[in-house]
Amino acid sequence: MNVLIVYAHPEPRSLNGALKNLAVSHLTGLGHTVRVSDLYAMDWKATADAGDFLAHPEGERLAYARASKAAFAGGTQRADVVAEQQKLLWAQAVIFQFPLWWFSMPAILKGWVDRVFAYGFAYGVGVHGGERWGDRYGEGTLTGRRAMLSVTIGGRAPHYTERGVNGALDDLLFPIQHGVIYYPGMEALPPFSLYMSDRLTPEEWPSVEEAYKARLDGLFTDAPIPFRRQNGGHYDTQQVLKPGLGLGAGGTRIHLLQPGEPEQHRLNSTTSG
């Protein structure tokens, strides 16, 4: 299988660098083909601006989404953006390797998403009309792929629980797992999270190594996070969860399938990846 690792850390000798190297070695040993987008080594341009569009008229007011749509449709995106889109289409699984900085991904990785997930590629696809709001949240260009976050966290695990001072990790990662991974159709696997990462000792590394290898072994077999599909019949025409669903759940968890709920409709996607 083809695996893309999108890696965002400025120091190759970091824990993130070690986890990235471990993933490359282990997945290759399992017979998979692995490619790495090392964003810092690539000197990735993180800012989304008019320079992303080769045919954008000089001096014209920039409406980024509209310009993105025109550039994707007209083949006038920057070459670096096109290259990353091709990697995503090539991959059957994607691993995002990064440290949790200020409750989110590093700016360089957010900039990768901003620029690579173009209008017509990752959003704005499918039929919009009637009860359908396009192909998104379980459908879309990247349907059939899976993705996993591998995240290092400086804080302690109890701080990232439902009653922890930082909030539950699943809630903090919801914008990434649901809004970046699942939105264009990829299945989101539960994250591999490593707490107190700046205090990890050499003696603790072997147990981390074995735990991560176990997750990598299940990259194509582990059950994904059971997010509801947008067009699966659980949301109304305004994309609000229908009455009677999500009972007993709160916050972002209402968007997870609950035991005993009715089946969702089959996908009826008009796009393919």
LUMSEDREN-885600 format. One line per field, with one value per residue: residue in three letters; chain; residue number from 1; x, y, z of N, C-alpha, C in turn. Coordinates in steps of 0.02 Angstrom, whole numbers, always signed. Layout:
% LUMSEDREN-885600
residu c(ALA,...)
chaine c(A,...)
num c(NUM,...)
n_X c(X,...)
n_Y c(Y,...)
n_Z c(Z,...)
ca_X c(X,...)
ca_Y c(Y,...)
ca_Z c(Z,...)
c_X c(X,...)
c_Y c(Y,...)
c_Z c(Z,...)
% end
This chain:
% LUMSEDREN-885600
residu c(MET,ASN,VAL,LEU,ILE,VAL,TYR,ALA,HIS,PRO,GLU,PRO,ARG,SER,LEU,ASN,GLY,ALA,LEU,LYS,ASN,LEU,ALA,VAL,SER,HIS,LEU,THR,GLY,LEU,GLY,HIS,THR,VAL,ARG,VAL,SER,ASP,LEU,TYR,ALA,MET,ASP,TRP,LYS,ALA,THR,ALA,ASP,ALA,GLY,ASP,PHE,LEU,ALA,HIS,PRO,GLU,GLY,GLU,ARG,LEU,ALA,TYR,ALA,ARG,ALA,SER,LYS,ALA,ALA,PHE,ALA,GLY,GLY,THR,GLN,ARG,ALA,ASP,VAL,VAL,ALA,GLU,GLN,GLN,LYS,LEU,LEU,TRP,ALA,GLN,ALA,VAL,ILE,PHE,GLN,PHE,PRO,LEU,TRP,TRP,PHE,SER,MET,PRO,ALA,ILE,LEU,LYS,GLY,TRP,VAL,ASP,ARG,VAL,PHE,ALA,TYR,GLY,PHE,ALA,TYR,GLY,VAL,GLY,VAL,HIS,GLY,GLY,GLU,ARG,TRP,GLY,ASP,ARG,TYR,GLY,GLU,GLY,THR,LEU,THR,GLY,ARG,ARG,ALA,MET,LEU,SER,VAL,THR,ILE,GLY,GLY,ARG,ALA,PRO,HIS,TYR,THR,GLU,ARG,GLY,VAL,ASN,GLY,ALA,LEU,ASP,ASP,LEU,LEU,PHE,PRO,ILE,GLN,HIS,GLY,VAL,ILE,TYR,TYR,PRO,GLY,MET,GLU,ALA,LEU,PRO,PRO,PHE,SER,LEU,TYR,MET,SER,ASP,ARG,LEU,THR,PRO,GLU,GLU,TRP,PRO,SER,VAL,GLU,GLU,ALA,TYR,LYS,ALA,ARG,LEU,ASP,GLY,LEU,PHE,THR,ASP,ALA,PRO,ILE,PRO,PHE,ARG,ARG,GLN,ASN,GLY,GLY,HIS,TYR,ASP,THR,GLN,GLN,VAL,LEU,LYS,PRO,GLY,LEU,GLY,LEU,GLY,ALA,GLY,GLY,THR,ARG,ILE,HIS,LEU,LEU,GLN,PRO,GLY,GLU,PRO,GLU,GLN,HIS,ARG,LEU,ASN,SER,THR,THR,SER,GLY)
chaine c(A,A,A,A,A,A,A,A,A,A,A,A,A,A,A,A,A,A,A,A,A,A,A,A,A,A,A,A,A,A,A,A,A,A,A,A,A,A,A,A,A,A,A,A,A,A,A,A,A,A,A,A,A,A,A,A,A,A,A,A,A,A,A,A,A,A,A,A,A,A,A,A,A,A,A,A,A,A,A,A,A,A,A,A,A,A,A,A,A,A,A,A,A,A,A,A,A,A,A,A,A,A,A,A,A,A,A,A,A,A,A,A,A,A,A,A,A,A,A,A,A,A,A,A,A,A,A,A,A,A,A,A,A,A,A,A,A,A,A,A,A,A,A,A,A,A,A,A,A,A,A,A,A,A,A,A,A,A,A,A,A,A,A,A,A,A,A,A,A,A,A,A,A,A,A,A,A,A,A,A,A,A,A,A,A,A,A,A,A,A,A,A,A,A,A,A,A,A,A,A,A,A,A,A,A,A,A,A,A,A,A,A,A,A,A,A,A,A,A,A,A,A,A,A,A,A,A,A,A,A,A,A,A,A,A,A,A,A,A,A,A,A,A,A,A,A,A,A,A,A,A,A,A,A,A,A,A,A,A,A,A,A,A,A,A,A,A,A,A,A,A,A,A)
num c(1,2,3,4,5,6,7,8,9,10,11,12,13,14,15,16,17,18,19,20,21,22,23,24,25,26,27,28,29,30,31,32,33,34,35,36,37,38,39,40,41,42,43,44,45,46,47,48,49,50,51,52,53,54,55,56,57,58,59,60,61,62,63,64,65,66,67,68,69,70,71,72,73,74,75,76,77,78,79,80,81,82,83,84,85,86,87,88,89,90,91,92,93,94,95,96,97,98,99,100,101,102,103,104,105,106,107,108,109,110,111,112,113,114,115,116,117,118,119,120,121,122,123,124,125,126,127,128,129,130,131,132,133,134,135,136,137,138,139,140,141,142,143,144,145,146,147,148,149,150,151,152,153,154,155,156,157,158,159,160,161,162,163,164,165,166,167,168,169,170,171,172,173,174,175,176,177,178,179,180,181,182,183,184,185,186,187,188,189,190,191,192,193,194,195,196,197,198,199,200,201,202,203,204,205,206,207,208,209,210,211,212,213,214,215,216,217,218,219,220,221,222,223,224,225,226,227,228,229,230,231,232,233,234,235,236,237,238,239,240,241,242,243,244,245,246,247,248,249,250,251,252,253,254,255,256,257,258,259,260,261,262,263,264,265,266,267,268,269,270,271,272,273)
n_X c(+42,+16,+88,+82,+177,+155,+254,+294,+406,+537,+661,+766,+820,+729,+599,+485,+547,+611,+499,+444,+547,+545,+418,+435,+534,+473,+350,+397,+466,+358,+316,+253,+246,+324,+311,+377,+328,+422,+399,+472,+601,+574,+555,+426,+300,+199,+101,-55,-90,-101,+3,-10,-78,-56,-113,-179,-244,-139,-153,-289,-425,-409,-501,-490,-544,-621,-521,-443,-528,-536,-402,-375,-466,-422,-292,-189,-123,+9,+162,+209,+96,+17,+99,+88,-47,-52,+21,-68,-172,-106,-80,-138,-152,-127,-14,-5,+121,+164,+200,+93,+55,+10,-122,-152,-105,+63,+101,+155,+106,-31,-34,-1,-117,-209,-168,-153,-274,-371,-506,-621,-538,-521,-632,-795,-846,-946,-1127,-1227,-1376,-1553,-1570,-1438,-1276,-1164,-1018,-951,-883,-862,-878,-810,-664,-555,-603,-599,-474,-368,-323,-209,-169,-14,+40,+139,+142,+168,+112,+34,-58,-182,-221,-281,-407,-587,-625,-510,-397,-354,-447,-533,-435,-489,-584,-504,-435,-535,-567,-465,-469,-603,-635,-529,-474,-587,-681,-646,-666,-582,-557,-542,-425,-411,-304,-123,-53,+68,+114,+192,+306,+426,+495,+531,+630,+782,+768,+633,+599,+597,+471,+383,+416,+373,+236,+200,+233,+138,+22,+49,+49,-86,-133,-207,-309,-368,-513,-597,-628,-796,-870,-1017,-1091,-1114,-1213,-1284,-1409,-1433,-1432,-1529,-1607,-1543,-1422,-1417,-1413,-1534,-1685,-1688,-1571,-1402,-1424,-1382,-1254,-1137,-1076,-944,-957,-1082,-1079,-1031,-1071,-1192,-1221,-1351,-1417,-1504,-1454,-1346,-1378,-1319,-1167,-1174,-1088,-1028,-902,-734,-584)
n_Y c(-59,+118,+247,+408,+520,+665,+779,+884,+967,+1067,+1015,+888,+793,+778,+710,+696,+683,+560,+475,+490,+434,+305,+263,+264,+165,+51,+34,+19,-99,-183,-196,-91,+58,+209,+384,+545,+704,+823,+960,+1071,+1046,+1057,+1189,+1240,+1347,+1432,+1529,+1576,+1657,+1778,+1737,+1602,+1575,+1563,+1632,+1741,+1901,+2042,+2160,+2142,+2123,+2001,+1859,+1723,+1591,+1590,+1618,+1505,+1405,+1438,+1425,+1289,+1226,+1278,+1236,+1315,+1320,+1339,+1247,+1178,+1156,+1076,+963,+911,+883,+780,+684,+653,+596,+485,+415,+288,+290,+414,+490,+609,+690,+777,+905,+953,+1114,+1253,+1204,+1154,+1115,+1145,+1303,+1291,+1170,+1193,+1288,+1208,+1131,+1236,+1279,+1165,+1095,+1131,+1227,+1132,+1027,+975,+1029,+1099,+1009,+890,+869,+1007,+1042,+1032,+916,+889,+943,+948,+840,+791,+766,+618,+586,+628,+691,+623,+504,+334,+329,+324,+407,+458,+542,+574,+627,+727,+780,+902,+913,+830,+675,+672,+806,+819,+763,+736,+810,+875,+1015,+1066,+1023,+890,+781,+728,+825,+936,+894,+878,+978,+948,+808,+785,+897,+918,+793,+703,+781,+794,+662,+560,+421,+438,+383,+335,+442,+428,+467,+550,+588,+709,+732,+803,+757,+630,+487,+400,+269,+249,+249,+121,+63,+157,+146,+15,+29,+120,+50,-50,+22,+64,-59,-82,+9,-6,-86,-61,-1,+147,+313,+330,+434,+522,+516,+652,+646,+535,+522,+558,+691,+842,+947,+1065,+1026,+990,+886,+760,+751,+640,+573,+547,+544,+559,+595,+732,+894,+885,+750,+710,+694,+571,+404,+322,+182,+73,+161,+203,+134,+219,+294,+225,+279,+400,+454,+577,+596,+538,+465)
n_Z c(+0,-21,+71,+137,+229,+314,+380,+513,+590,+653,+690,+645,+732,+832,+941,+863,+739,+760,+773,+647,+568,+619,+576,+436,+421,+481,+412,+282,+299,+314,+188,+126,+22,+50,+60,+104,+155,+207,+286,+339,+290,+157,+147,+153,+93,+198,+198,+134,-11,-146,-224,-241,-355,-521,-626,-574,-589,-580,-453,-438,-325,-199,-181,-95,-96,-214,-308,-288,-334,-472,-510,-484,-570,-691,-704,-654,-533,-410,-429,-316,-238,-323,-328,-198,-193,-287,-219,-115,-188,-235,-118,-4,+127,+252,+361,+484,+560,+700,+826,+961,+964,+1051,+1064,+939,+768,+705,+626,+498,+452,+456,+357,+250,+237,+211,+83,+1,+8,-97,-172,-258,-258,-121,-63,-100,-193,-287,-298,-265,-197,-161,-34,-25,+17,-61,-84,+55,+222,+243,+112,-51,-138,-81,-34,+22,+71,+218,+370,+497,+647,+721,+866,+969,+1137,+1258,+1384,+1528,+1528,+1607,+1600,+1480,+1476,+1489,+1601,+1624,+1636,+1512,+1423,+1335,+1235,+1117,+1086,+1062,+950,+860,+758,+668,+644,+608,+530,+440,+399,+386,+317,+173,+141,+190,+301,+474,+586,+760,+857,+876,+1021,+1118,+1274,+1386,+1312,+1306,+1411,+1394,+1420,+1371,+1415,+1413,+1281,+1206,+1242,+1191,+1056,+1027,+1051,+952,+836,+843,+818,+688,+625,+619,+528,+410,+450,+576,+662,+608,+676,+719,+638,+587,+425,+316,+215,+252,+304,+435,+464,+450,+322,+344,+386,+520,+662,+671,+772,+913,+889,+942,+1078,+1248,+1222,+1211,+1157,+1037,+1024,+985,+852,+826,+784,+881,+991,+940,+857,+702,+542,+426,+265,+109,+30,-100,-197,-312,-349,-373,-308)
ca_X c(+0,+53,+79,+112,+187,+163,+294,+303,+447,+598,+723,+768,+839,+676,+557,+444,+590,+621,+437,+439,+595,+520,+362,+462,+568,+428,+302,+435,+479,+296,+304,+220,+286,+315,+339,+376,+330,+455,+381,+526,+656,+550,+544,+357,+268,+141,+51,-100,-96,-110,+58,-28,-117,-12,-149,-218,-227,-105,-193,-359,-441,-404,-550,-447,-582,-639,-459,-423,-571,-517,-335,-379,-501,-385,-224,-141,-98,+82,+185,+217,+29,-1,+139,+60,-112,-38,+41,-129,-209,-66,-80,-197,-155,-88,+3,+16,+167,+177,+191,+36,+78,-46,-185,-167,-48,+108,+77,+177,+61,-95,-25,-4,-188,-241,-150,-160,-344,-399,-576,-626,-499,-541,-698,-832,-854,-1009,-1189,-1256,-1446,-1600,-1546,-1366,-1231,-1101,-986,-905,-895,-871,-877,-766,-607,-508,-638,-563,-409,-372,-272,-198,-126,+36,+48,+176,+110,+211,+76,+18,-120,-244,-240,-316,-466,-649,-625,-444,-395,-343,-501,-522,-395,-532,-615,-452,-416,-595,-561,-418,-492,-668,-638,-476,-468,-651,-717,-638,-683,-538,-574,-495,-410,-393,-235,-70,-34,+123,+114,+255,+356,+491,+525,+542,+699,+803,+743,+562,+589,+577,+399,+351,+429,+329,+166,+188,+234,+73,-27,+66,+26,-158,-150,-257,-359,-401,-577,-591,-674,-861,-905,-1077,-1085,-1159,-1269,-1305,-1478,-1438,-1438,-1586,-1590,-1499,-1362,-1422,-1429,-1606,-1707,-1685,-1503,-1351,-1447,-1332,-1189,-1136,-1020,-927,-971,-1146,-1065,-1010,-1125,-1204,-1249,-1423,-1446,-1518,-1400,-1344,-1386,-1258,-1138,-1196,-1040,-1019,-831,-692,-516)
ca_Y c(+0,+181,+287,+474,+550,+738,+786,+955,+985,+1100,+983,+817,+749,+782,+651,+690,+656,+489,+440,+489,+385,+239,+247,+248,+101,-4,+24,-8,-169,-221,-201,-31,+110,+269,+449,+593,+776,+854,+1029,+1118,+1033,+1080,+1261,+1247,+1413,+1421,+1581,+1573,+1724,+1781,+1702,+1532,+1569,+1588,+1675,+1792,+1967,+2086,+2217,+2124,+2104,+1929,+1817,+1664,+1531,+1595,+1611,+1435,+1367,+1452,+1398,+1216,+1207,+1300,+1211,+1370,+1320,+1333,+1178,+1144,+1135,+1020,+904,+883,+853,+716,+636,+632,+550,+424,+380,+253,+310,+474,+502,+678,+688,+846,+919,+995,+1180,+1298,+1168,+1141,+1096,+1200,+1347,+1267,+1116,+1225,+1319,+1154,+1117,+1294,+1286,+1103,+1075,+1184,+1224,+1087,+968,+949,+1055,+1125,+956,+855,+903,+1049,+1055,+991,+898,+878,+1001,+926,+780,+807,+727,+548,+580,+678,+672,+579,+445,+271,+334,+332,+452,+455,+592,+553,+692,+732,+830,+917,+908,+765,+645,+693,+874,+816,+722,+776,+856,+905,+1087,+1083,+997,+823,+782,+717,+888,+980,+870,+873,+1018,+916,+741,+789,+952,+915,+725,+673,+825,+775,+592,+510,+394,+460,+333,+365,+467,+404,+527,+537,+643,+727,+714,+835,+724,+559,+466,+346,+205,+244,+246,+57,+51,+201,+116,-43,+52,+151,-3,-84,+65,+61,-124,-79,+68,-23,-133,-35,+33,+220,+350,+322,+496,+517,+544,+709,+626,+468,+522,+576,+763,+869,+987,+1119,+993,+986,+817,+752,+734,+570,+548,+575,+548,+540,+623,+805,+925,+856,+678,+694,+679,+502,+355,+295,+114,+66,+209,+174,+136,+275,+275,+213,+337,+411,+507,+592,+606,+480,+484)
ca_Z c(+0,-24,+131,+138,+295,+313,+441,+528,+648,+627,+711,+624,+788,+882,+951,+803,+687,+774,+757,+573,+543,+638,+532,+370,+425,+497,+357,+225,+316,+305,+116,+100,-9,+92,+40,+159,+143,+264,+269,+354,+243,+92,+153,+130,+100,+240,+190,+77,-38,-218,-257,-253,-417,-574,-673,-539,-616,-534,-430,-426,-256,-191,-145,-99,-116,-285,-346,-283,-380,-541,-522,-486,-631,-750,-705,-642,-464,-404,-437,-252,-218,-366,-309,-136,-211,-320,-167,-81,-233,-238,-53,+22,+198,+267,+431,+500,+617,+721,+897,+976,+984,+1065,+1055,+869,+729,+690,+573,+432,+433,+441,+292,+200,+227,+179,+13,-37,+6,-140,-195,-315,-241,-56,-44,-158,-242,-284,-314,-213,-214,-123,+32,-27,+23,-91,-59,+109,+282,+226,+39,-80,-180,-46,-8,+13,+105,+290,+395,+569,+678,+770,+898,+1031,+1180,+1314,+1448,+1557,+1502,+1642,+1581,+1416,+1484,+1488,+1658,+1629,+1626,+1442,+1382,+1309,+1174,+1059,+1068,+1034,+884,+818,+696,+621,+626,+575,+483,+389,+374,+366,+271,+102,+129,+220,+366,+526,+638,+825,+853,+919,+1059,+1164,+1323,+1420,+1261,+1318,+1470,+1377,+1431,+1327,+1441,+1397,+1208,+1180,+1249,+1142,+991,+1019,+1047,+887,+787,+846,+783,+617,+601,+608,+488,+360,+478,+636,+651,+611,+719,+686,+623,+546,+358,+304,+173,+272,+327,+506,+470,+412,+263,+365,+412,+593,+681,+679,+840,+930,+877,+985,+1147,+1297,+1202,+1210,+1122,+973,+1023,+953,+781,+823,+786,+947,+989,+933,+810,+636,+493,+379,+195,+72,-5,-170,-216,-383,-363,-359,-293)
c_X c(+44,+36,+117,+118,+199,+192,+309,+340,+513,+663,+723,+784,+788,+641,+511,+484,+601,+558,+426,+485,+573,+464,+387,+493,+520,+379,+336,+449,+418,+277,+267,+270,+272,+348,+330,+375,+357,+449,+436,+584,+638,+545,+474,+330,+203,+85,+10,-111,-101,-55,+44,-60,-79,-46,-190,-197,-195,-149,-265,-369,-442,-462,-521,-485,-599,-577,-434,-463,-549,-449,-336,-411,-460,-314,-171,-123,-21,+102,+191,+150,+7,+36,+110,-8,-102,-16,-20,-169,-172,-73,-145,-204,-108,-76,+26,+57,+184,+171,+128,+62,+17,-113,-202,-103,-1,+84,+96,+131,-9,-91,-25,-76,-222,-229,-165,-233,-384,-473,-579,-585,-524,-608,-730,-842,-922,-1069,-1213,-1328,-1492,-1573,-1470,-1328,-1163,-1076,-934,-926,-913,-875,-827,-708,-562,-541,-597,-494,-420,-315,-268,-153,-79,+60,+88,+149,+154,+178,+63,-50,-182,-267,-283,-374,-528,-652,-557,-444,-387,-400,-482,-484,-438,-567,-565,-434,-475,-590,-514,-447,-558,-667,-586,-472,-535,-689,-708,-644,-639,-567,-520,-486,-398,-320,-187,-44,+17,+129,+182,+315,+424,+527,+540,+616,+718,+776,+670,+549,+568,+502,+359,+357,+381,+256,+151,+189,+167,+19,-14,+44,-48,-181,-205,-312,-396,-465,-567,-638,-742,-899,-966,-1063,-1136,-1222,-1294,-1375,-1487,-1445,-1497,-1562,-1547,-1434,-1358,-1443,-1503,-1624,-1705,-1617,-1454,-1371,-1393,-1263,-1194,-1076,-1007,-945,-1039,-1137,-1034,-1071,-1131,-1234,-1325,-1456,-1457,-1458,-1404,-1356,-1318,-1233,-1165,-1153,-1036,-946,-794,-622,-467)
c_Y c(+63,+224,+353,+498,+625,+757,+860,+964,+1013,+1064,+909,+769,+750,+715,+641,+662,+581,+449,+436,+436,+314,+217,+227,+178,+43,-18,-4,-82,-213,-227,-142,+16,+176,+329,+498,+664,+808,+930,+1079,+1109,+1058,+1156,+1278,+1318,+1405,+1472,+1571,+1643,+1721,+1745,+1628,+1521,+1603,+1638,+1729,+1861,+2012,+2146,+2200,+2103,+2028,+1902,+1747,+1602,+1533,+1587,+1539,+1392,+1376,+1421,+1322,+1194,+1223,+1275,+1264,+1376,+1318,+1260,+1142,+1119,+1074,+956,+871,+852,+785,+663,+610,+583,+484,+382,+343,+263,+369,+478,+574,+675,+759,+852,+962,+1061,+1225,+1267,+1153,+1118,+1156,+1240,+1321,+1212,+1144,+1258,+1268,+1137,+1175,+1296,+1223,+1082,+1128,+1173,+1184,+1024,+938,+976,+1086,+1073,+923,+899,+943,+1065,+1008,+979,+888,+944,+980,+861,+799,+767,+655,+535,+633,+648,+620,+518,+382,+272,+339,+377,+447,+512,+558,+617,+686,+791,+840,+905,+836,+740,+668,+763,+874,+767,+767,+827,+890,+978,+1107,+1061,+928,+826,+772,+782,+935,+959,+865,+915,+986,+850,+742,+840,+952,+845,+700,+715,+806,+700,+540,+484,+416,+405,+369,+386,+426,+465,+508,+598,+652,+713,+745,+805,+651,+542,+411,+278,+195,+235,+177,+43,+96,+171,+58,-22,+83,+99,-40,-43,+64,-5,-123,-22,+54,-70,-107,+2,+109,+249,+350,+388,+482,+547,+600,+687,+555,+465,+543,+652,+788,+913,+1047,+1092,+996,+915,+811,+733,+658,+538,+582,+581,+522,+566,+699,+830,+892,+783,+661,+678,+610,+457,+326,+225,+115,+115,+176,+180,+199,+249,+262,+278,+340,+466,+515,+605,+542,+503,+439)
c_Z c(+0,+36,+124,+210,+285,+381,+452,+594,+622,+643,+691,+681,+844,+890,+890,+745,+697,+757,+682,+544,+559,+592,+463,+371,+435,+440,+295,+237,+308,+231,+86,+66,+27,+60,+98,+131,+207,+255,+283,+305,+173,+89,+127,+143,+137,+229,+127,+51,-114,-256,-270,-321,-474,-620,-639,-564,-563,-517,-417,-354,-250,-150,-149,-122,-190,-329,-345,-331,-452,-557,-527,-552,-694,-754,-693,-568,-465,-404,-370,-226,-258,-345,-246,-149,-245,-270,-130,-124,-240,-175,-40,+97,+207,+342,+439,+565,+638,+797,+906,+1004,+992,+1043,+983,+834,+718,+629,+504,+406,+417,+373,+235,+185,+189,+104,-28,-43,-33,-154,-259,-305,-175,-33,-106,-212,-233,-298,-254,-235,-176,-53,+34,-23,-4,-61,-7,+171,+265,+152,+13,-117,-147,-14,-24,+45,+180,+312,+471,+591,+726,+803,+962,+1071,+1241,+1382,+1469,+1533,+1540,+1623,+1517,+1418,+1486,+1544,+1668,+1609,+1553,+1397,+1354,+1244,+1113,+1037,+1036,+963,+836,+754,+645,+597,+588,+519,+429,+358,+345,+314,+197,+90,+161,+286,+416,+577,+705,+825,+896,+955,+1112,+1210,+1355,+1374,+1273,+1378,+1456,+1386,+1382,+1349,+1424,+1322,+1183,+1186,+1202,+1072,+978,+1013,+979,+831,+785,+810,+707,+586,+584,+563,+438,+386,+539,+618,+655,+662,+685,+676,+580,+477,+349,+267,+190,+301,+400,+516,+428,+355,+280,+396,+488,+611,+698,+751,+852,+920,+925,+1058,+1195,+1281,+1203,+1172,+1055,+968,+993,+879,+772,+824,+855,+942,+983,+885,+741,+589,+451,+309,+164,+42,-76,-199,-291,-399,-350,-347,-327)
% end
